[in-house]
Amino acid sequence: MAEEVKKRVFSGVQPTGKVTLGNYLGAIRNWKPLQDNYDCLFCVVDLHSLTVSQVPAELRKNTLDLTALYIACGIDPDKSILFIQSHVHEHAELAWILDTVAYVGELNRMTQFKDKSRRHADNINMGLMNYPVLMASDILLYQAEYIPVGKDQVQHVELTRDIAERFNARYSETFVVPQCLLNKAGSSIKSLQDPSAKMSKSDVNDNAIVTLSDEPDVIRRKLRRAVTDSDSDAHCVRHSADKPGVSNLLNIYSLCSGESVAEAERRFEGKGYGVFKDAVADSIIAVLEPIQAEQKRLLADKGYLEAVLKSGAEKASRIAQKTLTKVYRKVGLVPQIR
Ligand code: TRP
């Protein structure tokens, strides 16, 4: 009997700055269970990081840290393809072709581009504007069907769909049109200092985010400083629209402890915010400590990491090469005689 062909999943995180608890709960954590049912590729998207200014040595370190983190979070290199984007040159090459299909107008309208242009006004480079096209290239190269990402990336996946459909219409059926695999609960983790904004690794206020490398005492301190709400119901641990700060902490607690929000509300009834915040911190620490230990162990084993990355890049390249060859032929480029 023919082996069942699994649908393909692709996702990636930039090795820029520190991965936050929001990135983990909203994206990376949900990758592990996908590995059994899908044919997964998980990529460290280092080329994307270059769209904001980087210190080269730090980018190199962050890239290896993130690779180890993927594995520590349960990505199994024997089940999934784990690789670094720049190791597979087809990403940049397909991006060029897709650049001729994407419109300036639609890239100019991207929320993240507008946002980053505001925050990096001194460095609005072409790469920043092109960022979503490179992301489309990541996804379309592998004919991925499902893209597990946080809410903030939905617009980019939609643009990828538009580009794929436009290319298919212009040059005949070539790309699988992908869709988001959204994790509702985890994709809305907010800043600890401003619960109207998402927890973002580019936040300038260090107290607003928990990073995956934070030590337990740092996590406790940040949680103690987290903004709560000063409504008439002060010190009542309840999930509601008029208590965005407390609701965010309840979401985090629920995701880290596995307890439902309703159960948590009952547990902390009448206990006050101090006790509650310490419990949220403890639930985060319980999740992060084993990951941190495993990441550290992996980073000390350079040979293993290099072997994983070498084999990941080889496997990814085989798929990418096939797609790019097809695309070059469809758009009318003369094949090279080898
Ligand atoms: N833009 C994504 C983010 O910032 C990272 C990314 C790049 C990505 N290429 C991708 C995510 C392809 C999913 C699929 O989170």
Boltz pocket constraint, residues with backbone or C-beta under 6 A from the ligand:
constraints:
  - pocket:
      binder: B
      contacts: [[A, 10], [A, 11], [A, 12], [A, 13], [A, 14], [A, 45], [A, 48], [A, 134], [A, 135], [A, 138], [A, 139], [A, 147], [A, 148], [A, 149], [A, 153], [A, 156]]
      max_distance: 6.0
